[in-house]
Amino acid sequence: MVSPRAPTGVAPERLRRRYGLLRSEPQSGQGRVKSSGTGRYWFPHFCRREWWTSLCRSEVGADSGGTVNRRGVRVRAALTVLVAWGTLAGNFVGASPAGAAEGLHYGDRVRLAPGVSYREFDYPASYGTARGHLLTVDLRDPRVRVDLLHPGAVTKRATVSALADAQGAVGAVNGDFFDMSEAQHPGVDPTYAPVGPAIAGGRQLKAAVPDGQRFGPALPPGTSAQDVIGVSADRTARLGRLVLRGAVSTPQGRLRLSGLNQYALPAGGIGAFTSAWGSASRVRATCGTDTERGAPCSTDTYEVTVHDGKVGAVSDTPGRGAVRPGDVVLVGREAGARSLRRLATGDRVRVLARLAADGGTSFRFAVGGFPILRSDRPLSGLDTRTAATRTAAGFGSAGRVLYLLALDGDAETGSGLTISELAALMRGIGANSAVDLDGGGSSTLVSREPGDRRVTVRNHPSGGAQRPVPDAIGVFSS
């Protein structure tokens, strides 16, 4: 659980004392009262949705009950505050760089480790000011690396802070969307497996589900569940598309492999499950269709366990439980099931599977996410209506600087963004390419300051607690 805390970005106490901004109340008509997890704050009218909001914030005395009245106020005139902030801008809150999204303003930059920094920001949007948190990672620094954090199996979950602490990351954000509910398939357990491809430390963990089976917002035109953001072997951040290339060699011929550790297989396909899958049931892989996630589960299925290169156990229904290291479980549906039924116990079988990137990129790390910004241009068809808490990852400087972002999920401290606004924000931060990651209750950003043994949750996860997730993007610095 994350303990409730005051909204981040509050001006240092010595500055607030200096300008008479402590323990005061507004006069009638001078502002509004706003609650937080640890107190009630008032905002003069000139503070609304602007970058000096933190300095203007003042705690309302307990005796006031949050009522706006005519008691004395020790706040200087608006002009005085503006002048003070203009002088102090370089110290506490800096204006956005040239070309930044309009109204984007930052808090102090905190150096976490060589090549890694953290800062807060406010961004005015159509549904109110969104407060967010940003990790900036300099991939040009040889002491820095980025990798996928996961709990050891595709179908296991953990909080972002637990993942970061377990692997010693200095910062992290949550990753891909995942299979979190199977209400449309009564009796079928959710697998909690991610939607898209995943590569950790150069190891290919899984491939993408069919587009119609994914969770998350609608895909922009021209994008796919196979799209990823990652870092290649030359330490450059890139967007890419990872397509499964695989086959099952049998005495009866070569069969096409259409899945690798996925919670959903294409209709008529065959999927491979390895020890990386975990112990979750494989039944979900045969539910839905390529265009409808909630379609009924297939009644024509077959499962084959390959041990030491030979067919061992077989079953008419997909099973559950851990796959032994070195074994492969093949699950088929419809035409794929009929092909697997031709195999006999003892038949020699060879399973080949790899994720192939467009352009031949060799990813050392990759996580699924749909593109919203590519080559400094927002993608066409991005949603402009639905605002939500968001997590995003992007890069600039020819892939040498990585940006990881998460918004506050607490309605008291900010508003959400539409996908279109998120693209504009990422471009304003400095990214020329970016993807949208899982948001809502999953949005979490953590960082560890020098001298600390554990990371701290920097944003306000929805509901006040971190949601366990299957993966996250971890930042390391030695």
Number of C-alpha atoms within 10 A of each C-alpha: 10 13 10 13 12 15 20 18 19 17 19 11 11 11 14 19 14 9 17 16 23 22 17 19 30 25 16 12 11 15 17 18 18 17 16 15 14 11 16 18 21 24 22 20 14 16 19 16 18 16 23 21 20 20 25 28 23 26 20 23 16 10 7 11 9 20 16 18 13 12 12 10 14 15 21 13 9 14 10 12 19 17 11 15 18 14 10 13 17 12 11 17 24 19 15 16 13 9 10 17 20 14 18 23 22 25 24 16 17 14 15 18 19 15 21 24 19 24 19 23 22 22 24 24 20 14 15 14 20 24 28 28 24 26 26 23 26 20 22 14 15 12 14 18 20 25 22 23 29 27 18 14 20 26 26 19 20 18 21 32 25 17 25 27 19 13 14 17 25 26 32 30 30 33 31 29 27 23 22 14 13 16 11 14 17 9 8 16 17 20 27 20 27 30 28 29 29 30 24 20 13 16 12 19 21 28 28 31 27 25 21 19 24 25 20 17 15 14 19 16 10 9 16 22 24 25 22 29 28 31 26 18 13 11 20 18 26 22 28 22 23 27 18 20 16 20 19 19 16 18 12 11 8 13 17 16 22 26 28 29 28 29 33 30 28 25 21 20 21 30 28 27 21 21 20 19 26 21 17 22 19 26 21 22 25 29 27 22 21 18 14 14 20 15 14 14 20 17 12 16 24 24 25 27 21 23 18 13 16 18 22 17 14 21 13 15 19 21 18 12 12 16 18 13 10 11 17 22 25 26 30 32 28 18 14 25 22 15 18 23 16 10 17 15 13 13 15 17 17 17 19 12 18 16 23 17 18 12 8 8 17 17 29 20 26 33 29 32 30 27 28 27 26 18 12 16 14 22 17 12 14 20 16 13 13 12 18 20 27 25 27 28 26 31 31 21 14 14 22 17 21 28 19 25 30 31 32 30 28 21 14 13 21 23 23 28 26 20 24 20 23 28 30 20 22 28 24 19 25 22 25 21 27 32 24 26 28 27 24 18 21 27 28 35 31 26 27 23 17 11 7 10 11 18 21 17 21 21 26 32 25 19 14 17 17 21 19 18 28 26 31 26 27 26 27 21 19 11
